Amino acid sequence: MAYCSPSDLLNMISPEELTELTADSGDMPNELVVEEAIARADAEIDTYLGGRYSVPVTPVPPRLKALSVDMAIYHLYSRRSVIPAVRREKYEAARAFLEAVAAGRLGLEGAGGGTGEVGELKSETRVFSRTTLKDW
């Protein structure tokens, strides 16, 4: 299951731009190239989220869909070897967010089904304190 669709990409870039990025010949976007870029972005997302969530994440949270779109567009630009600064920044921001989620510093709202367990710590009664060490 993909986190975004080709129509989601068209909400961010024009059909002409998508054609330029995907079609090696002709004037229509190459659907296989688009699907491959989406699959690549989703696999990267699943790699980060796999330690904390059951992947693929369903239902797809809006934030995850936006990350998939930004990463897929970045991968489409990387085919042409010229990546605009704004696309590189969005991709790097997406990776930074996913790294923070993987490290447990952030959560993915609406994802549910987190696999990270919360542990409980137990220890013995405290032996040393200010009052027990005041004579030292």
C-alpha positions in Angstrom: 0.0 0.0 0.0 1.4 3.4 -1.0 1.3 6.3 1.3 0.6 8.7 -1.5 -0.7 8.5 -5.1 0.4 10.1 -8.4 -2.5 12.5 -8.0 -1.0 13.7 -4.7 2.2 14.5 -6.5 0.2 16.5 -9.0 -1.1 18.6 -6.1 2.5 19.7 -5.5 4.0 19.9 -9.0 2.4 20.6 -12.4 1.6 17.9 -15.0 4.3 19.4 -17.3 6.9 19.2 -14.5 6.0 15.6 -13.8 6.3 14.8 -17.5 9.7 16.5 -17.6 10.9 14.4 -14.6 9.5 11.1 -15.7 9.2 10.8 -19.5 12.3 9.9 -21.4 10.3 10.3 -24.6 6.8 11.6 -25.3 4.6 14.2 -23.7 2.9 12.1 -21.0 4.2 11.2 -17.5 5.7 7.7 -17.3 3.5 6.0 -14.7 6.0 3.3 -14.0 8.7 5.9 -13.0 6.2 7.7 -10.8 5.2 4.5 -9.1 8.8 3.6 -8.6 9.6 6.9 -7.0 6.6 6.5 -4.6 7.6 3.0 -3.8 11.2 4.1 -3.1 10.0 6.9 -0.8 7.6 4.6 1.0 10.3 1.9 1.5 12.5 4.6 3.1 9.7 5.7 5.4 9.0 2.1 6.4 12.7 1.6 7.2 12.5 4.5 9.7 9.1 3.6 11.2 9.6 -0.1 11.3 11.1 -0.1 14.8 8.2 1.8 16.4 5.2 1.1 14.2 3.6 -1.8 12.3 4.4 -1.0 8.7 2.8 -0.2 6.3 1.0 2.3 8.5 -2.8 2.2 8.0 -4.7 4.4 7.9 -2.2 6.8 6.4 -1.8 9.9 8.6 -1.8 13.2 6.7 1.7 13.9 7.8 3.0 10.6 6.5 1.3 11.3 3.1 3.0 14.7 2.9 6.4 13.1 3.7 5.9 10.5 1.0 5.0 13.2 -1.6 8.1 15.3 -0.7 10.4 12.3 -0.8 9.0 10.9 -4.0 9.4 14.3 -5.8 13.0 14.4 -4.6 13.6 10.9 -6.0 12.1 12.0 -9.3 14.4 15.0 -9.5 17.4 12.8 -8.6 16.8 11.0 -11.9 17.7 14.2 -13.7 20.7 14.9 -11.4 19.6 18.5 -10.8 17.7 18.9 -7.6 16.3 22.4 -6.7 17.3 23.6 -3.2 13.7 23.7 -2.0 13.2 20.0 -2.9 16.4 19.0 -1.2 15.4 20.9 1.9 12.0 19.3 2.0 13.6 15.9 1.6 16.1 16.5 4.4 13.4 17.8 6.7 11.4 14.7 6.0 14.4 12.5 6.9 15.1 14.5 10.0 11.5 14.1 11.1 11.6 10.3 10.4 14.9 10.0 12.3 13.3 11.8 15.3 10.3 9.4 15.2 12.7 6.4 14.9 14.6 7.7 18.0 11.5 8.2 20.0 11.8 12.0 20.2 8.6 12.5 18.2 5.5 10.5 17.5 3.5 10.1 14.4 0.0 11.5 15.2 -2.8 9.3 13.9 -0.5 6.3 13.3 -1.6 4.2 16.3 -0.3 0.7 16.7 3.1 1.8 18.0 5.3 -1.2 18.8 7.6 0.6 21.2 6.9 -0.7 24.7 7.1 1.3 27.8 9.2 -0.3 30.4 8.9 -0.1 34.2 11.9 0.3 36.3 12.2 -1.0 39.9 15.0 -0.4 42.3 15.9 -1.1 45.9 15.2 1.5 48.7 17.6 4.4 48.6 20.6 3.9 50.9 22.5 7.2 50.6 20.8 10.5 50.9 21.6 14.0 52.3 20.3 13.0 55.7 22.2 9.6 55.9 25.5 11.3 54.7 25.3 14.4 56.8 27.8 13.1 59.3 30.5 12.4 56.7 
